[in-house]
Amino acid sequence: MNFSDTFFIAIGVGGGLGLILSFLYWFFNKSSSNNLVRTIFGISTYSFLNAITLTLASILLVVLAVVAGIVRDGEYPYKNPIHFTLEVLASAFVPALLFLGIAWSRGNLKSFNTLEKFLIIVLKFALTTVLLQYSGYFSHVFP
């Protein structure tokens, strides 16, 4: 196992950013914090941290799309189109079904907003799975 490999560096950077964001959410949104502490640069911490999270996720998605465009590892999808399609559908719908379970337990299942968010989650995970395949990630992790 070579920890200087790009794969392990990416995992380390992603894990580190995730830990930093988790700490910031915990630190700035405690109920014991006063209102001055609950703002960063004059913006509410909730809005600021959500903007950071969405920005980082968008940047990482663009980088993944660029890498997928460069690598174009389509060997598995071309050889096994049915299996690949089933993998994409499973990886897209299972997390989205968890969202529906949470909405159901809170009594919000019949809302149009719930259906819209369900479809966004399905598309997000399907796109991520396809990009991970074509970027060579799955071929590297599961040779």
Phi, psi and omega in degrees: 000117182259107184283354174270001177295146181303324180300312181289328176295317178297319178297318179296316180294315179297317178296320179296315177297322178296319178294320179296314179296320178298318178297316180298317176301315182294314187291315187273348182245023175291146180293338180278352180286142176279173185294330179294321180289334183279012175235144175236121182055035179078004179250143179300143183298327179300311180293318182296312182290326175295321178295319178297314181298313180295322178295313179297318179297320179294317179298315181295324177294320178294317178298318178297321178294320178295315179297319179296323178292329179280312186284311179053054179278087182252017184299310182295313179299325180288323181280328183229068185296324181290315179298318180296318178298317178296321177297316180296315180296318179294315181289341178272317187275330182297310177297325180292326177293328174297320176299317178297323177298320177293317179297320179296316182293338180259003176078021181249022187291330186273002181284141176296326178300324178294316178297318179298314179292326176300313180294324177295318179295317178300312181296320181297313181288327177294314179298317179297319179296316179295317179294322177297322179295310185285343176277351179093002182299310182294324178293329179284318183281321182240074184292000000 
